[in-house]
Amino acid sequence: MVELMKDYNGMIEKEDNLYKGIQVCEECTDNILDYIAEKADSLHILTAEAILSAIHVIMKDLQTELLHLRIEKNILSREISRLREM
């Protein structure tokens, strides 16, 4: 049971880190979009799009990892609950 709780707490920490990473990606995207709006006339738009696309891929990877972690965490939570009921 103690080991399961350690695993669960580790998952919570990893989940928090994934949320922070996603937030950073969102903030970077917003900042780049603002920069594009300000510099639209003198900006190489294809480069800006490539940068935004790369950030988007990173964010989607983090979201996918978060989804899988949440599934594992919910399964582990159910297992811990069952053990407590015994």
N, CA, C and O atoms as a Tinker XYZ file with bonds, in Angstrom:
   344  protein
     1  N      0.828000   -1.201000    0.000000    73     2
     2  CA     0.000000    0.000000    0.000000    64     1     3
     3  C      0.867000    1.256000    0.000000    63     2     4     5
     4  O      0.571000    2.223000   -0.703000    81     3
     5  N      1.943000    1.236000    0.796000    73     3     6
     6  CA     2.835000    2.394000    0.872000    64     5     7
     7  C      3.465000    2.658000   -0.491000    63     6     8     9
     8  O      3.596000    3.806000   -0.917000    81     7
     9  N      3.852000    1.581000   -1.168000    73     7    10
    10  CA     4.469000    1.725000   -2.493000    64     9    11
    11  C      3.471000    2.307000   -3.499000    63    10    12    13
    12  O      3.837000    3.138000   -4.331000    81    11
    13  N      2.230000    1.875000   -3.420000    73    11    14
    14  CA     1.196000    2.407000   -4.311000    64    13    15
    15  C      0.979000    3.898000   -4.069000    63    14    16    17
    16  O      0.789000    4.666000   -5.011000    81    15
    17  N      1.009000    4.297000   -2.810000    73    15    18
    18  CA     0.838000    5.716000   -2.485000    64    17    19
    19  C      2.015000    6.541000   -3.001000    63    18    20    21
    20  O      1.832000    7.664000   -3.469000    81    19
    21  N      3.224000    5.983000   -2.916000    73    19    22
    22  CA     4.390000    6.677000   -3.469000    64    21    23
    23  C      4.232000    6.851000   -4.974000    63    22    24    25
    24  O      4.507000    7.920000   -5.520000    81    23
    25  N      3.782000    5.780000   -5.639000    73    23    26
    26  CA     3.561000    5.853000   -7.085000    64    25    27
    27  C      2.505000    6.908000   -7.420000    63    26    28    29
    28  O      2.664000    7.692000   -8.355000    81    27
    29  N      1.429000    6.911000   -6.640000    73    27    30
    30  CA     0.342000    7.862000   -6.872000    64    29    31
    31  C      0.827000    9.300000   -6.684000    63    30    32    33
    32  O      0.523000   10.173000   -7.497000    81    31
    33  N      1.574000    9.540000   -5.620000    73    31    34
    34  CA     2.100000   10.888000   -5.377000    64    33    35
    35  C      3.077000   11.307000   -6.470000    63    34    36    37
    36  O      3.118000   12.475000   -6.857000    81    35
    37  N      3.859000   10.357000   -6.966000    73    35    38
    38  CA     4.752000   10.648000   -8.086000    64    37    39
    39  C      3.973000   11.032000   -9.333000    63    38    40    41
    40  O      4.388000   11.910000  -10.090000    81    39
    41  N      2.842000   10.368000   -9.541000    73    39    42
    42  CA     1.992000   10.692000  -10.685000    64    41    43
    43  C      1.406000   12.095000  -10.548000    63    42    44    45
    44  O      1.299000   12.825000  -11.533000    81    43
    45  N      1.030000   12.465000   -9.340000    73    43    46
    46  CA     0.497000   13.815000   -9.114000    64    45    47
    47  C      1.557000   14.856000   -9.461000    63    46    48    49
    48  O      1.262000   15.864000  -10.103000    81    47
    49  N      2.783000   14.607000   -9.036000    73    47    50
    50  CA     3.873000   15.538000   -9.332000    64    49    51
    51  C      4.133000   15.624000  -10.836000    63    50    52    53
    52  O      4.327000   16.711000  -11.380000    81    51
    53  N      4.134000   14.480000  -11.494000    73    51    54
    54  CA     4.354000   14.472000  -12.944000    64    53    55
    55  C      3.201000   15.177000  -13.668000    63    54    56    57
    56  O      3.420000   15.897000  -14.642000    81    55
    57  N      1.983000   14.964000  -13.186000    73    55    58
    58  CA     0.811000   15.621000  -13.762000    64    57    59
    59  C      0.945000   17.138000  -13.649000    63    58    60    61
    60  O      0.669000   17.859000  -14.607000    81    59
    61  N      1.363000   17.619000  -12.497000    73    59    62
    62  CA     1.572000   19.058000  -12.302000    64    61    63
    63  C      2.612000   19.597000  -13.283000    63    62    64    65
    64  O      2.428000   20.666000  -13.865000    81    63
    65  N      3.701000   18.855000  -13.462000    73    63    66
    66  CA     4.747000   19.286000  -14.391000    64    65    67
    67  C      4.252000   19.313000  -15.832000    63    66    68    69
    68  O      4.616000   20.207000  -16.595000    81    67
    69  N      3.430000   18.345000  -16.206000    73    67    70
    70  CA     2.872000   18.341000  -17.559000    64    69    71
    71  C      1.946000   19.535000  -17.763000    63    70    72    73
    72  O      1.982000   20.179000  -18.812000    81    71
    73  N      1.113000   19.833000  -16.760000    73    71    74
    74  CA     0.243000   21.010000  -16.856000    64    73    75
    75  C      1.072000   22.290000  -17.009000    63    74    76    77
    76  O      0.718000   23.175000  -17.788000    81    75
    77  N      2.169000   22.380000  -16.267000    73    75    78
    78  CA     3.037000   23.558000  -16.383000    64    77    79
    79  C      3.649000   23.650000  -17.775000    63    78    80    81
    80  O      3.737000   24.738000  -18.345000    81    79
    81  N      4.069000   22.524000  -18.319000    73    79    82
    82  CA     4.636000   22.517000  -19.663000    64    81    83
    83  C      3.620000   22.948000  -20.710000    63    82    84    85
    84  O      3.947000   23.699000  -21.629000    81    83
    85  N      2.401000   22.477000  -20.571000    73    83    86
    86  CA     1.328000   22.872000  -21.490000    64    85    87
    87  C      1.058000   24.366000  -21.370000    63    86    88    89
    88  O      0.852000   25.049000  -22.373000    81    87
    89  N      1.061000   24.863000  -20.153000    73    87    90
    90  CA     0.840000   26.297000  -19.936000    64    89    91
    91  C      1.946000   27.124000  -20.592000    63    90    92    93
    92  O      1.667000   28.163000  -21.191000    81    91
    93  N      3.184000   26.679000  -20.485000    73    91    94
    94  CA     4.298000   27.387000  -21.128000    64    93    95
    95  C      4.092000   27.424000  -22.638000    63    94    96    97
    96  O      4.296000   28.460000  -23.270000    81    95
    97  N      3.690000   26.305000  -23.214000    73    95    98
    98  CA     3.437000   26.268000  -24.657000    64    97    99
    99  C      2.335000   27.247000  -25.051000    63    98   100   101
   100  O      2.451000   27.948000  -26.057000    81    99
   101  N      1.266000   27.293000  -24.256000    73    99   102
   102  CA     0.170000   28.219000  -24.544000    64   101   103
   103  C      0.633000   29.669000  -24.458000    63   102   104   105
   104  O      0.271000   30.491000  -25.300000    81   103
   105  N      1.432000   29.982000  -23.441000    73   103   106
   106  CA     1.936000   31.349000  -23.285000    64   105   107
   107  C      2.875000   31.721000  -24.436000    63   106   108   109
   108  O      2.816000   32.836000  -24.954000    81   107
   109  N      3.728000   30.799000  -24.826000    73   107   110
   110  CA     4.629000   31.064000  -25.960000    64   109   111
   111  C      3.828000   31.298000  -27.238000    63   110   112   113
   112  O      4.135000   32.201000  -28.016000    81   111
   113  N      2.808000   30.485000  -27.445000    73   111   114
   114  CA     1.958000   30.647000  -28.623000    64   113   115
   115  C      1.307000   32.023000  -28.623000    63   114   116   117
   116  O      1.317000   32.719000  -29.638000    81   115
   117  N      0.745000   32.412000  -27.493000    73   115   118
   118  CA     0.105000   33.728000  -27.394000    64   117   119
   119  C      1.104000   34.852000  -27.663000    63   118   120   121
   120  O      0.794000   35.810000  -28.372000    81   119
   121  N      2.299000   34.728000  -27.095000    73   119   122
   122  CA     3.320000   35.764000  -27.299000    64   121   123
   123  C      3.756000   35.848000  -28.756000    63   122   124   125
   124  O      3.949000   36.943000  -29.285000    81   123
   125  N      3.909000   34.718000  -29.394000    73   123   126
   126  CA     4.309000   34.726000  -30.804000    64   125   127
   127  C      3.193000   35.289000  -31.673000    63   126   128   129
   128  O      3.456000   36.027000  -32.622000    81   127
   129  N      1.951000   34.946000  -31.356000    73   127   130
   130  CA     0.828000   35.506000  -32.119000    64   129   131
   131  C      0.776000   37.027000  -31.972000    63   130   132   133
   132  O      0.515000   37.739000  -32.943000    81   131
   133  N      1.022000   37.518000  -30.771000    73   131   134
   134  CA     1.076000   38.970000  -30.563000    64   133   135
   135  C      2.219000   39.587000  -31.369000    63   134   136   137
   136  O      2.059000   40.644000  -31.980000    81   135
   137  N      3.364000   38.923000  -31.363000    73   135   138
   138  CA     4.530000   39.407000  -32.109000    64   137   139
   139  C      4.223000   39.448000  -33.605000    63   138   140   141
   140  O      4.593000   40.401000  -34.291000    81   139
   141  N      3.553000   38.423000  -34.105000    73   139   142
   142  CA     3.182000   38.393000  -35.525000    64   141   143
   143  C      2.263000   39.562000  -35.851000    63   142   144   145
   144  O      2.422000   40.214000  -36.883000    81   143
   145  N      1.306000   39.824000  -34.973000    73   143   146
   146  CA     0.378000   40.931000  -35.209000    64   145   147
   147  C      1.117000   42.264000  -35.263000    63   146   148   149
   148  O      0.780000   43.133000  -36.067000    81   147
   149  N      2.130000   42.427000  -34.401000    73   147   150
   150  CA     2.890000   43.680000  -34.365000    64   149   151
   151  C      3.830000   43.830000  -35.556000    63   150   152   153
   152  O      4.014000   44.934000  -36.068000    81   151
   153  N      4.417000   42.739000  -35.993000    73   151   154
   154  CA     5.473000   42.787000  -37.011000    64   153   155
   155  C      5.048000   42.193000  -38.349000    63   154   156   157
   156  O      5.900000   41.828000  -39.158000    81   155
   157  N      3.772000   42.093000  -38.589000    73   155   158
   158  CA     3.266000   41.399000  -39.770000    64   157   159
   159  C      3.875000   41.901000  -41.077000    63   158   160   161
   160  O      4.109000   41.109000  -41.990000    81   159
   161  N      4.131000   43.190000  -41.180000    73   159   162
   162  CA     4.650000   43.748000  -42.429000    64   161   163
   163  C      6.109000   43.386000  -42.681000    63   162   164   165
   164  O      6.525000   43.289000  -43.835000    81   163
   165  N      6.883000   43.189000  -41.638000    73   163   166
   166  CA     8.317000   42.956000  -41.808000    64   165   167
   167  C      8.749000   41.550000  -41.380000    63   166   168   169
   168  O      9.942000   41.289000  -41.221000    81   167
   169  N      7.809000   40.669000  -41.198000    73   167   170
   170  CA     8.091000   39.350000  -40.653000    64   169   171
   171  C      8.058000   38.295000  -41.753000    63   170   172   173
   172  O      7.224000   38.359000  -42.656000    81   171
   173  N      8.955000   37.335000  -41.675000    73   171   174
   174  CA     8.900000   36.186000  -42.578000    64   173   175
   175  C      7.876000   35.214000  -41.994000    63   174   176   177
   176  O      8.175000   34.446000  -41.080000    81   175
   177  N      6.675000   35.265000  -42.539000    73   175   178
   178  CA     5.534000   34.566000  -41.949000    64   177   179
   179  C      5.719000   33.055000  -41.940000    63   178   180   181
   180  O      5.261000   32.389000  -41.012000    81   179
   181  N      6.380000   32.500000  -42.955000    73   179   182
   182  CA     6.576000   31.050000  -42.992000    64   181   183
   183  C      7.438000   30.567000  -41.821000    63   182   184   185
   184  O      7.204000   29.490000  -41.272000    81   183
   185  N      8.416000   31.360000  -41.453000    73   183   186
   186  CA     9.242000   31.009000  -40.297000    64   185   187
   187  C      8.416000   31.072000  -39.020000    63   186   188   189
   188  O      8.511000   30.184000  -38.172000    81   187
   189  N      7.617000   32.104000  -38.883000    73   187   190
   190  CA     6.760000   32.237000  -37.701000    64   189   191
   191  C      5.775000   31.069000  -37.620000    63   190   192   193
   192  O      5.532000   30.534000  -36.538000    81   191
   193  N      5.214000   30.677000  -38.756000    73   191   194
   194  CA     4.293000   29.535000  -38.776000    64   193   195
   195  C      5.008000   28.247000  -38.384000    63   194   196   197
   196  O      4.450000   27.422000  -37.661000    81   195
   197  N      6.233000   28.073000  -38.856000    73   195   198
   198  CA     7.001000   26.872000  -38.511000    64   197   199
   199  C      7.282000   26.817000  -37.010000    63   198   200   201
   200  O      7.201000   25.754000  -36.394000    81   199
   201  N      7.610000   27.960000  -36.435000    73   199   202
   202  CA     7.861000   28.024000  -34.991000    64   201   203
   203  C      6.587000   27.686000  -34.216000    63   202   204   205
   204  O      6.618000   26.900000  -33.269000    81   203
   205  N      5.475000   28.282000  -34.624000    73   203   206
   206  CA     4.201000   27.992000  -33.953000    64   205   207
   207  C      3.815000   26.527000  -34.103000    63   206   208   209
   208  O      3.307000   25.915000  -33.163000    81   207
   209  N      4.053000   25.970000  -35.273000    73   207   210
   210  CA     3.739000   24.554000  -35.491000    64   209   211
   211  C      4.576000   23.655000  -34.592000    63   210   212   213
   212  O      4.074000   22.668000  -34.055000    81   211
   213  N      5.852000   23.993000  -34.427000    73   211   214
   214  CA     6.728000   23.202000  -33.556000    64   213   215
   215  C      6.239000   23.258000  -32.105000    63   214   216   217
   216  O      6.215000   22.241000  -31.411000    81   215
   217  N      5.859000   24.432000  -31.664000    73   215   218
   218  CA     5.329000   24.574000  -30.301000    64   217   219
   219  C      4.033000   23.780000  -30.157000    63   218   220   221
   220  O      3.792000   23.149000  -29.128000    81   219
   221  N      3.210000   23.818000  -31.189000    73   219   222
   222  CA     1.940000   23.093000  -31.171000    64   221   223
   223  C      2.179000   21.581000  -31.042000    63   222   224   225
   224  O      1.480000   20.900000  -30.291000    81   223
   225  N      3.157000   21.071000  -31.770000    73   223   226
   226  CA     3.490000   19.643000  -31.692000    64   225   227
   227  C      3.945000   19.282000  -30.277000    63   226   228   229
   228  O      3.527000   18.263000  -29.727000    81   227
   229  N      4.792000   20.111000  -29.701000    73   227   230
   230  CA     5.259000   19.872000  -28.329000    64   229   231
   231  C      4.073000   19.857000  -27.369000    63   230   232   233
   232  O      3.979000   18.987000  -26.503000    81   231
   233  N      3.169000   20.824000  -27.526000    73   231   234
   234  CA     2.011000   20.907000  -26.642000    64   233   235
   235  C      1.118000   19.674000  -26.797000    63   234   236   237
   236  O      0.633000   19.137000  -25.801000    81   235
   237  N      0.899000   19.229000  -28.016000    73   235   238
   238  CA     0.072000   18.035000  -28.240000    64   237   239
   239  C      0.726000   16.794000  -27.642000    63   238   240   241
   240  O      0.040000   15.934000  -27.090000    81   239
   241  N      2.049000   16.698000  -27.748000    73   239   242
   242  CA     2.765000   15.574000  -27.132000    64   241   243
   243  C      2.581000   15.585000  -25.613000    63   242   244   245
   244  O      2.349000   14.544000  -25.000000    81   243
   245  N      2.687000   16.764000  -25.021000    73   243   246
   246  CA     2.486000   16.887000  -23.572000    64   245   247
   247  C      1.052000   16.523000  -23.185000    63   246   248   249
   248  O      0.830000   15.862000  -22.170000    81   247
   249  N      0.084000   16.951000  -23.990000    73   247   250
   250  CA    -1.313000   16.635000  -23.702000    64   249   251
   251  C     -1.583000   15.139000  -23.815000    63   250   252   253
   252  O     -2.346000   14.578000  -23.028000    81   251
   253  N     -0.959000   14.499000  -24.792000    73   251   254
   254  CA    -1.117000   13.054000  -24.944000    64   253   255
   255  C     -0.497000   12.320000  -23.762000    63   254   256   257
   256  O     -1.085000   11.381000  -23.227000    81   255
   257  N      0.688000   12.752000  -23.361000    73   255   258
   258  CA     1.342000   12.157000  -22.195000    64   257   259
   259  C      0.489000   12.356000  -20.946000    63   258   260   261
   260  O      0.376000   11.453000  -20.118000    81   259
   261  N     -0.108000   13.532000  -20.813000    73   259   262
   262  CA    -0.983000   13.822000  -19.676000    64   261   263
   263  C     -2.201000   12.901000  -19.683000    63   262   264   265
   264  O     -2.601000   12.394000  -18.635000    81   263
   265  N     -2.779000   12.687000  -20.835000    73   263   266
   266  CA    -3.945000   11.808000  -20.942000    64   265   267
   267  C     -3.603000   10.401000  -20.456000    63   266   268   269
   268  O     -4.343000    9.816000  -19.665000    81   267
   269  N     -2.484000    9.862000  -20.929000    73   267   270
   270  CA    -2.078000    8.515000  -20.524000    64   269   271
   271  C     -1.782000    8.456000  -19.021000    63   270   272   273
   272  O     -2.117000    7.478000  -18.352000    81   271
   273  N     -1.165000    9.490000  -18.512000    73   271   274
   274  CA    -0.872000    9.547000  -17.080000    64   273   275
   275  C     -2.157000    9.586000  -16.261000    63   274   276   277
   276  O     -2.264000    8.923000  -15.229000    81   275
   277  N     -3.121000   10.356000  -16.719000    73   275   278
   278  CA    -4.390000   10.451000  -15.991000    64   277   279
   279  C     -5.119000    9.109000  -15.980000    63   278   280   281
   280  O     -5.751000    8.748000  -14.987000    81   279
   281  N     -5.027000    8.374000  -17.089000    73   279   282
   282  CA    -5.632000    7.037000  -17.132000    64   281   283
   283  C     -4.967000    6.139000  -16.088000    63   282   284   285
   284  O     -5.647000    5.486000  -15.297000    81   283
   285  N     -3.630000    6.113000  -16.094000    73   283   286
   286  CA    -2.887000    5.298000  -15.128000    64   285   287
   287  C     -3.201000    5.710000  -13.694000    63   286   288   289
   288  O     -3.370000    4.868000  -12.812000    81   287
   289  N     -3.277000    7.018000  -13.480000    73   287   290
   290  CA    -3.540000    7.531000  -12.131000    64   289   291
   291  C     -4.925000    7.115000  -11.647000    63   290   292   293
   292  O     -5.091000    6.766000  -10.478000    81   291
   293  N     -5.905000    7.147000  -12.519000    73   291   294
   294  CA    -7.262000    6.745000  -12.135000    64   293   295
   295  C     -7.336000    5.257000  -11.829000    63   294   296   297
   296  O     -8.029000    4.847000  -10.897000    81   295
   297  N     -6.631000    4.450000  -12.604000    73   295   298
   298  CA    -6.597000    3.011000  -12.338000    64   297   299
   299  C     -5.938000    2.749000  -10.990000    63   298   300   301
   300  O     -6.435000    1.953000  -10.193000    81   299
   301  N     -4.823000    3.417000  -10.740000    73   299   302
   302  CA    -4.116000    3.253000   -9.469000    64   301   303
   303  C     -4.973000    3.735000   -8.301000    63   302   304   305
   304  O     -4.974000    3.116000   -7.237000    81   303
   305  N     -5.688000    4.814000   -8.489000    73   303   306
   306  CA    -6.567000    5.340000   -7.446000    64   305   307
   307  C     -7.643000    4.318000   -7.081000    63   306   308   309
   308  O     -7.953000    4.126000   -5.905000    81   307
   309  N     -8.195000    3.678000   -8.076000    73   307   310
   310  CA    -9.214000    2.658000   -7.825000    64   309   311
   311  C     -8.609000    1.474000   -7.064000    63   310   312   313
   312  O     -9.234000    0.919000   -6.160000    81   311
   313  N     -7.394000    1.100000   -7.441000    73   311   314
   314  CA    -6.704000    0.008000   -6.762000    64   313   315
   315  C     -6.446000    0.350000   -5.287000    63   314   316   317
   316  O     -6.637000   -0.487000   -4.405000    81   315
   317  N     -6.017000    1.573000   -5.037000    73   315   318
   318  CA    -5.771000    2.020000   -3.657000    64   317   319
   319  C     -7.074000    2.011000   -2.854000    63   318   320   321
   320  O     -7.092000    1.589000   -1.698000    81   319
   321  N     -8.147000    2.473000   -3.462000    73   319   322
   322  CA    -9.453000    2.485000   -2.780000    64   321   323
   323  C     -9.894000    1.075000   -2.410000    63   322   324   325
   324  O    -10.414000    0.849000   -1.317000    81   323
   325  N     -9.689000    0.137000   -3.312000    73   323   326
   326  CA   -10.066000   -1.255000   -3.028000    64   325   327
   327  C     -9.266000   -1.808000   -1.849000    63   326   328   329
   328  O     -9.810000   -2.502000   -0.991000    81   327
   329  N     -7.974000   -1.495000   -1.817000    73   327   330
   330  CA    -7.138000   -1.987000   -0.719000    64   329   331
   331  C     -7.551000   -1.381000    0.620000    63   330   332   333
   332  O     -7.476000   -2.045000    1.654000    81   331
   333  N     -7.983000   -0.139000    0.601000    73   331   334
   334  CA    -8.424000    0.517000    1.839000    64   333   335
   335  C     -9.711000   -0.101000    2.369000    63   334   336   337
   336  O     -9.947000   -0.121000    3.577000    81   335
   337  N    -10.540000   -0.603000    1.464000    73   335   338
   338  CA   -11.820000   -1.196000    1.861000    64   337   339
   339  C    -11.645000   -2.562000    2.517000    63   338   340   341
   340  O    -12.556000   -3.052000    3.184000    81   339
   341  N    -10.491000   -3.173000    2.332000    73   339   342
   342  CA   -10.264000   -4.522000    2.886000    64   341   343
   343  C    -10.050000   -4.485000    4.370000    63   342   344
   344  O     -9.846000   -5.528000    4.991000    81   343
